[in-house]
Amino acid sequence: MSDCNCNQNNVQSNSNAEHVPNFAVAGFDGEHTANFDAIASAFEGVDAAQIKACVSATYDPATKKLCFKLPIIGHFCITLPIPVPFGADLKVCAQTCGIIPRGAKITVYLNGHAIYSTTVGKC
């Protein structure tokens, strides 16, 4: 998976964070898991959870609210800075932040294209 260029692809973002990969396409192996063994050995004996998931989302055009539910973490709604066309395919891909997750980095996908990235909860 190549790095995206937010400005070049007209992707909106409220931070300088990279997009969360579309795990439905990229899978859970690859460069984003390359350092896991080195990191895990530093925290031997620590119980932690890292969640990576893509979930469907609902959109209310009147409020521009996008709502989704992440496994274990909970239900979230965010306000998108752009309108979403009726009938569009919406998906949110997320990965938890930190050793003990209290939030997640998310990327909103519209018809398979990243349109917005942000964080929810505490990252």
C-alpha atoms as one frame of an Amber mdcrd trajectory, in Angstrom:
protein
   0.000   0.000   0.000   1.429   3.342  -0.948   1.342   6.457   1.154  -1.342
   8.896   0.131  -0.824  12.573  -0.484  -3.793  14.276   1.164  -3.471  17.548
  -0.719  -2.996  15.849  -4.072  -5.970  13.533  -3.576  -8.227  16.237  -2.048
  -8.482  14.238   1.169  -9.587  16.238   4.175  -7.784  15.857   7.488  -7.780
  17.687  10.781  -4.313  16.440  11.726  -0.990  15.511  10.186  -1.598  11.821
  10.894  -1.381   9.223   8.187  -4.565   7.550   6.991  -5.601   4.288   8.574
  -5.221   1.615   5.883  -8.319   0.114   4.291  -7.814  -3.282   5.925 -10.450
  -4.827   3.657  -7.964  -4.252   0.807  -4.559  -4.253   2.544  -5.173  -7.044
   5.061  -3.495  -7.109   8.457   0.015  -8.060   7.352   2.643  -5.811   5.839
   4.627  -2.711   6.676   2.256  -1.459   9.394   2.927  -4.643  11.430   6.659
  -4.991  10.633   7.913  -3.725  14.024   5.372  -5.565  16.143   7.759  -8.247
  17.505  10.330  -5.663  18.635   7.659  -3.553  20.307   5.917  -6.550  21.882
   9.149  -7.811  23.454   9.572  -4.480  25.232   6.162  -4.997  26.879   6.409
  -8.679  27.795   3.829  -9.570  30.431   1.652  -6.524  29.704  -1.928  -7.260
  28.721  -2.986  -4.924  25.956  -5.315  -4.814  23.011  -4.813  -3.391  19.587
  -7.897  -3.340  17.449  -7.892  -2.812  13.700 -11.215  -2.878  11.918 -13.300
  -1.504   9.099 -16.987  -0.988   9.855 -19.973   0.393   8.003 -21.258   3.858
   8.858 -24.479   5.842   8.646 -24.737   9.457   7.557 -27.355  12.127   8.335
 -27.239  14.757   5.555 -29.140  17.301   7.673 -26.447  17.398  10.348 -23.463
  16.007   8.346 -23.044  13.483  11.205 -21.380  10.167  10.411 -22.004   7.469
  13.020 -20.288   4.111  13.457 -19.624   1.480  16.116 -16.148   0.107  16.769
 -15.881  -3.323  18.411 -15.165  -3.077  22.159 -14.480   0.695  21.987 -18.041
   1.853  21.358 -20.324   4.054  19.311 -19.086   7.361  17.866 -20.495  10.163
  15.730 -18.356  12.765  13.979 -19.275  15.770  11.858 -17.822  15.593   8.368
 -16.578  18.839   6.789 -18.049  17.832   3.419 -21.463  16.507   2.374 -21.855
  12.862   1.347 -24.004  12.018  -1.693 -27.150   9.950  -1.117 -26.565   6.228
  -1.598 -22.777   6.461  -1.261 -20.853   3.502   0.157 -19.419   4.639   3.502
 -16.887   2.768   5.595 -14.751   3.729   8.583 -11.390   2.019   9.132  -9.821
   2.391  12.545  -6.863   1.314  14.637  -6.565   1.879  18.347  -4.005   4.247
  19.859  -1.532   3.278  22.535  -0.834   0.152  24.539  -4.133   0.273  26.417
  -6.609   1.757  23.928  -8.774   4.677  24.950  -9.316   5.990  21.445  -8.669
   5.305  17.785  -7.312   6.863  14.624  -9.991   6.664  11.955 -10.253   7.219
   8.224 -13.584   7.606   6.447 -13.843   5.943   3.041 -16.423   7.085   0.483
 -16.895   4.617  -2.380 -13.473   3.138  -1.568 -11.557   6.445  -1.407 -10.195
   8.052   1.769 -11.942  11.385   2.329 -11.294  12.286   5.964  -9.008  11.238
   8.837  -9.231  12.135  12.513  -9.112  10.606  15.991 -11.916   9.660  18.372
 -11.572   9.178  22.100  -8.158   9.870  23.602  -5.110   9.196  21.421
